[in-house]
Amino acid sequence: MTTSPVRIARLGPRPAVSRAALLIARLTSRITDRLLGTALAVAACNPPAALHAPLPVRMLVLGAAAAAWWAAPMVDARPVSTSMRGRTVAARRRTTVLPAAAIAVAAATGPPLWLVACIASLLLAYLLVTDAWTAGVTAPPGPPQATPALAAAAATAVVLLAAQAPVAGTSWARLPASLAIAATTVCLVLALRTRRSPPG
């Protein structure tokens, strides 16, 4: 199929877009994802304690916020075979790396209970907004279902209640920890199995 000279003349040359404009557009896209991801990362760093910390610690918090702003947007694409290099995989899975890193940082900084509740709420909102299986191109057709949000909220509440159980100093603390790890593993296996073999 050939394109007529008239059509080429109508299209004309495409306007040149500067690299700076492309970078700004990329860094300001999907603003909801970025705000939630950045708030999650900053909250995990325990800002009340970080404000009184030495300057290098405060700079690390700013660095975490900048990294979260870059990593937060949902990767809205169908699964394809890509390079298995660490950098490529991390960029592709950054919406998983970000919340996992936030949880690890929050566990290390030991925030107060009110901030733990805020982190849990931000984590829940971020995961729901950036989940490609509920909000992306691979999501089922039709309006968004309330079931994933309710299930995620219930799971978050259960985890928070279990985390506050006063068993850390007891002799049988390993039992609930082992059960929690086993339950998490089972849920992960079931989730991956469901995603690999969709119904129908």
C-alpha positions as a Markdown table, in Angstrom:
| # | Residue | x | y | z |
|---|---|---|---|---|
| 1 | Met | 0.0 | 0.0 | 0.0 |
| 2 | Thr | 1.4 | 3.4 | -1.0 |
| 3 | Thr | 0.8 | 6.8 | 0.4 |
| 4 | Ser | -0.2 | 9.5 | -2.0 |
| 5 | Pro | 2.0 | 12.7 | -2.2 |
| 6 | Val | -1.1 | 14.7 | -1.3 |
| 7 | Arg | -1.5 | 12.9 | 2.0 |
| 8 | Ile | 2.2 | 13.3 | 2.7 |
| 9 | Ala | 1.9 | 17.0 | 2.1 |
| 10 | Arg | -1.1 | 17.3 | 4.4 |
| 11 | Leu | 0.7 | 15.5 | 7.2 |
| 12 | Gly | 3.8 | 17.5 | 6.8 |
| 13 | Pro | 6.9 | 17.2 | 9.1 |
| 14 | Arg | 6.2 | 16.3 | 12.7 |
| 15 | Pro | 7.0 | 19.0 | 15.2 |
| 16 | Ala | 10.2 | 18.4 | 17.0 |
| 17 | Val | 9.7 | 17.7 | 20.7 |
| 18 | Ser | 12.7 | 18.5 | 22.9 |
| 19 | Arg | 14.1 | 15.9 | 25.3 |
| 20 | Ala | 13.4 | 18.2 | 28.2 |
| 21 | Ala | 9.7 | 18.4 | 27.3 |
| 22 | Leu | 9.5 | 14.6 | 27.0 |
| 23 | Leu | 11.2 | 14.2 | 30.4 |
| 24 | Ile | 8.8 | 16.6 | 32.1 |
| 25 | Ala | 5.8 | 14.9 | 30.5 |
| 26 | Arg | 7.1 | 11.5 | 31.7 |
| 27 | Leu | 7.8 | 12.8 | 35.2 |
| 28 | Thr | 4.3 | 14.4 | 35.5 |
| 29 | Ser | 2.2 | 11.6 | 34.1 |
| 30 | Arg | -0.1 | 9.4 | 36.2 |
| 31 | Ile | 0.0 | 11.9 | 39.0 |
| 32 | Thr | -2.2 | 9.8 | 41.4 |
| 33 | Asp | 0.2 | 6.9 | 41.2 |
| 34 | Arg | 3.2 | 9.2 | 41.9 |
| 35 | Leu | 1.6 | 11.0 | 44.8 |
| 36 | Leu | 0.5 | 7.8 | 46.5 |
| 37 | Gly | 3.9 | 6.1 | 45.9 |
| 38 | Thr | 5.9 | 9.1 | 47.1 |
| 39 | Ala | 3.7 | 9.5 | 50.2 |
| 40 | Leu | 4.1 | 5.8 | 51.0 |
| 41 | Ala | 7.9 | 6.0 | 50.7 |
| 42 | Val | 8.1 | 9.2 | 52.9 |
| 43 | Ala | 5.8 | 7.8 | 55.5 |
| 44 | Ala | 7.8 | 4.6 | 55.7 |
| 45 | Cys | 10.9 | 6.7 | 56.5 |
| 46 | Asn | 9.2 | 7.9 | 59.8 |
| 47 | Pro | 9.2 | 11.6 | 59.0 |
| 48 | Pro | 8.7 | 12.8 | 62.7 |
| 49 | Ala | 12.0 | 11.0 | 63.6 |
| 50 | Ala | 13.7 | 12.0 | 60.3 |
| 51 | Leu | 13.1 | 15.7 | 61.0 |
| 52 | His | 15.4 | 15.5 | 64.0 |
| 53 | Ala | 17.9 | 13.2 | 62.4 |
| 54 | Pro | 21.3 | 14.2 | 61.0 |
| 55 | Leu | 21.5 | 15.9 | 57.6 |
| 56 | Pro | 22.6 | 12.7 | 55.7 |
| 57 | Val | 19.5 | 10.9 | 57.0 |
| 58 | Arg | 17.3 | 13.7 | 55.8 |
| 59 | Met | 19.0 | 13.6 | 52.4 |
| 60 | Leu | 18.3 | 9.9 | 52.2 |
| 61 | Val | 14.6 | 10.6 | 52.9 |
| 62 | Leu | 14.6 | 13.1 | 50.0 |
| 63 | Gly | 16.4 | 10.6 | 47.8 |
| 64 | Ala | 13.8 | 8.0 | 48.7 |
| 65 | Ala | 11.0 | 10.4 | 47.8 |
| 66 | Ala | 12.6 | 11.2 | 44.4 |
| 67 | Ala | 13.1 | 7.5 | 43.6 |
| 68 | Ala | 9.5 | 6.8 | 44.6 |
| 69 | Trp | 8.2 | 9.6 | 42.3 |
| 70 | Trp | 10.1 | 7.9 | 39.4 |
| 71 | Ala | 9.1 | 4.4 | 40.3 |
| 72 | Ala | 5.5 | 4.9 | 41.3 |
| 73 | Pro | 3.5 | 4.9 | 38.0 |
| 74 | Met | 1.8 | 1.6 | 37.0 |
| 75 | Val | 3.4 | -0.4 | 34.2 |
| 76 | Asp | 0.3 | -0.6 | 32.1 |
| 77 | Ala | 1.3 | -3.2 | 29.5 |
| 78 | Arg | 0.6 | -6.7 | 28.5 |
| 79 | Pro | 3.2 | -9.3 | 29.7 |
| 80 | Val | 5.9 | -9.9 | 27.1 |
| 81 | Ser | 9.3 | -11.5 | 27.1 |
| 82 | Thr | 11.9 | -8.9 | 27.8 |
| 83 | Ser | 15.6 | -8.9 | 28.9 |
| 84 | Met | 16.3 | -10.6 | 32.2 |
| 85 | Arg | 19.0 | -8.1 | 33.2 |
| 86 | Gly | 18.5 | -6.8 | 36.7 |
| 87 | Arg | 18.0 | -3.3 | 35.6 |
| 88 | Thr | 15.3 | -4.2 | 33.1 |
| 89 | Val | 13.5 | -6.5 | 35.5 |
| 90 | Ala | 13.6 | -3.9 | 38.3 |
| 91 | Ala | 12.2 | -1.2 | 35.9 |
| 92 | Arg | 9.5 | -3.6 | 34.8 |
| 93 | Arg | 8.6 | -4.6 | 38.4 |
| 94 | Arg | 9.1 | -1.3 | 40.0 |
| 95 | Thr | 5.6 | -1.1 | 41.3 |
| 96 | Thr | 6.3 | -4.2 | 43.3 |
| 97 | Val | 9.8 | -3.2 | 44.4 |
| 98 | Leu | 8.5 | 0.2 | 45.7 |
| 99 | Pro | 5.9 | -1.1 | 48.2 |
| 100 | Ala | 8.2 | -4.0 | 49.3 |
| 101 | Ala | 11.0 | -1.5 | 49.9 |
| 102 | Ala | 8.6 | 0.8 | 51.8 |
| 103 | Ile | 7.6 | -2.1 | 54.1 |
| 104 | Ala | 11.2 | -3.0 | 54.8 |
| 105 | Val | 12.1 | 0.6 | 55.6 |
| 106 | Ala | 9.0 | 0.9 | 57.8 |
| 107 | Ala | 10.0 | -2.2 | 59.7 |
| 108 | Ala | 13.5 | -0.9 | 60.2 |
| 109 | Thr | 12.5 | 2.6 | 61.3 |
| 110 | Gly | 9.8 | 1.5 | 63.8 |
| 111 | Pro | 7.2 | 4.2 | 63.3 |
| 112 | Pro | 4.5 | 4.9 | 65.9 |
| 113 | Leu | 1.1 | 3.1 | 65.7 |
| 114 | Trp | -0.7 | 6.1 | 64.1 |
| 115 | Leu | 1.9 | 6.2 | 61.3 |
| 116 | Val | 1.7 | 2.4 | 60.9 |
| 117 | Ala | -2.0 | 2.9 | 60.2 |
| 118 | Cys | -1.2 | 5.7 | 57.7 |
| 119 | Ile | 1.4 | 3.5 | 55.9 |
| 120 | Ala | -1.1 | 0.6 | 55.7 |
| 121 | Ser | -3.7 | 2.9 | 54.2 |
| 122 | Leu | -1.3 | 4.4 | 51.7 |
| 123 | Leu | 0.0 | 0.9 | 50.8 |
| 124 | Leu | -3.6 | -0.4 | 50.2 |
| 125 | Ala | -4.5 | 2.6 | 48.0 |
| 126 | Tyr | -1.3 | 2.4 | 46.0 |
| 127 | Leu | -1.6 | -1.3 | 45.3 |
| 128 | Leu | -5.2 | -0.9 | 44.2 |
| 129 | Val | -4.4 | 2.0 | 41.9 |
| 130 | Thr | -1.4 | 0.4 | 40.3 |
| 131 | Asp | -2.6 | -3.2 | 40.0 |
| 132 | Ala | -2.5 | -4.0 | 36.3 |
| 133 | Trp | -5.0 | -6.9 | 36.8 |
| 134 | Thr | -7.7 | -4.6 | 38.2 |
| 135 | Ala | -6.9 | -1.2 | 36.6 |
| 136 | Gly | -4.7 | -1.8 | 33.5 |
| 137 | Val | -5.1 | -3.1 | 30.0 |
| 138 | Thr | -5.2 | -6.7 | 31.3 |
| 139 | Ala | -8.1 | -6.0 | 33.7 |
| 140 | Pro | -11.4 | -7.7 | 33.1 |
| 141 | Pro | -13.9 | -5.7 | 31.0 |
| 142 | Gly | -16.7 | -3.8 | 32.6 |
| 143 | Pro | -16.8 | -1.4 | 35.6 |
| 144 | Pro | -14.2 | -2.0 | 38.4 |
| 145 | Gln | -15.4 | -4.6 | 40.9 |
| 146 | Ala | -15.5 | -3.8 | 44.6 |
| 147 | Thr | -14.3 | -7.3 | 45.6 |
| 148 | Pro | -10.6 | -6.7 | 45.2 |
| 149 | Ala | -10.7 | -3.5 | 47.3 |
| 150 | Leu | -12.7 | -5.2 | 50.0 |
| 151 | Ala | -10.5 | -8.2 | 50.1 |
| 152 | Ala | -7.4 | -6.1 | 50.2 |
| 153 | Ala | -8.8 | -3.9 | 53.0 |
| 154 | Ala | -9.8 | -7.0 | 55.0 |
| 155 | Ala | -6.3 | -8.5 | 54.5 |
| 156 | Thr | -4.7 | -5.2 | 55.6 |
| 157 | Ala | -6.8 | -5.1 | 58.7 |
| 158 | Val | -6.0 | -8.7 | 59.6 |
| 159 | Val | -2.2 | -8.1 | 59.2 |
| 160 | Leu | -2.4 | -4.9 | 61.3 |
| 161 | Leu | -4.2 | -6.7 | 64.1 |
| 162 | Ala | -1.8 | -9.7 | 64.0 |
| 163 | Ala | 1.2 | -7.3 | 64.0 |
| 164 | Gln | 0.0 | -5.7 | 67.2 |
| 165 | Ala | -0.5 | -9.0 | 69.1 |
| 166 | Pro | 1.7 | -9.1 | 72.2 |
| 167 | Val | 3.5 | -12.3 | 71.4 |
| 168 | Ala | 7.0 | -11.0 | 70.6 |
| 169 | Gly | 8.4 | -11.6 | 74.1 |
| 170 | Thr | 6.8 | -14.9 | 74.8 |
| 171 | Ser | 8.4 | -18.4 | 74.4 |
| 172 | Trp | 5.9 | -19.5 | 71.7 |
| 173 | Ala | 6.3 | -16.4 | 69.5 |
| 174 | Arg | 7.8 | -18.6 | 66.7 |
| 175 | Leu | 4.5 | -20.4 | 66.2 |
| 176 | Pro | 2.4 | -17.4 | 65.0 |
| 177 | Ala | 5.3 | -16.2 | 62.9 |
| 178 | Ser | 5.6 | -19.6 | 61.2 |
| 179 | Leu | 1.9 | -19.7 | 60.6 |
| 180 | Ala | 2.0 | -16.2 | 59.1 |
| 181 | Ile | 4.8 | -17.1 | 56.8 |
| 182 | Ala | 3.0 | -20.3 | 55.7 |
| 183 | Ala | -0.2 | -18.4 | 55.0 |
| 184 | Thr | 1.6 | -15.7 | 53.0 |
| 185 | Thr | 3.3 | -18.4 | 50.9 |
| 186 | Val | 0.0 | -20.2 | 50.2 |
| 187 | Cys | -1.7 | -16.9 | 49.2 |
| 188 | Leu | 1.2 | -16.0 | 46.9 |
| 189 | Val | 1.1 | -19.4 | 45.2 |
| 190 | Leu | -2.7 | -19.2 | 44.8 |
| 191 | Ala | -2.5 | -15.7 | 43.4 |
| 192 | Leu | 0.2 | -16.6 | 40.9 |
| 193 | Arg | -1.6 | -19.8 | 39.9 |
| 194 | Thr | -4.8 | -17.9 | 39.3 |
| 195 | Arg | -3.1 | -15.3 | 37.1 |
| 196 | Arg | -1.3 | -17.9 | 35.0 |
| 197 | Ser | -4.4 | -19.9 | 34.4 |
| 198 | Pro | -7.3 | -17.4 | 33.9 |
| 199 | Pro | -10.9 | -18.8 | 34.0 |
| 200 | Gly | -12.3 | -20.1 | 30.7 |
